[in-house]
């Protein structure tokens, strides 16, 4: 895992998050990565299409070949990021074992992604208000799916006597908020690796829900 973490940190430093690896053509992918960098640094509203195109090594006119608006770029970043969040939690929740073990896996992997790809994650999680109504609605569906996955694990843990949770909905939101917030403060080269932070947060959540 250490090698994977180092690779992730290196990728984040050059804005080549594997979440966008399947985006084609290459120019469209470069524009997404340029937008991630610009939105994370300046915020959506302060970023211009010229700024995004320049970071991608392209002209502003070239941007409109692939994306109609700046908001569409943000939507694509949000969509890819939230699809990845759902996949991470779905896979972790399906690993087998006890509810406690599945919750541990979910928190570890979710936190690890938000740390290793903190630049992308900050845009995905904190620029939602800039989305148009239709796009925002699509993203909300995926966010609700992440809550549903976590609620299911918590409910199964309560039923098995492993967790002492009275408010499952509130606890699921609290756990997700704790994990997501890592993207806000994490910086590459800090005292802890993404794996170490994942382990730390998994322990915190374990104590939060323990029977």
Secondary structure, 3 states (H helix, E strand, C coil): CHHHHHHHHHHHHCCCCHHHCCCCCHHHHHHHHHHHHHHHHHCCCCCCHHHHHHHCCCCHHHHHHHCCCHHHHHHHHHHHHHHHHHHHHHHHHCCCCCHHHHHHHHHHHHHHHHHHCHHHHHHHHHCHHHCCHHHHHHHHHHHHHHHHHHHHHHHHHHHCCCECCCCHHHHHHHHHHHHHCHHHHCCCCCCCCHHHHHHHHHHHHHHHHEC
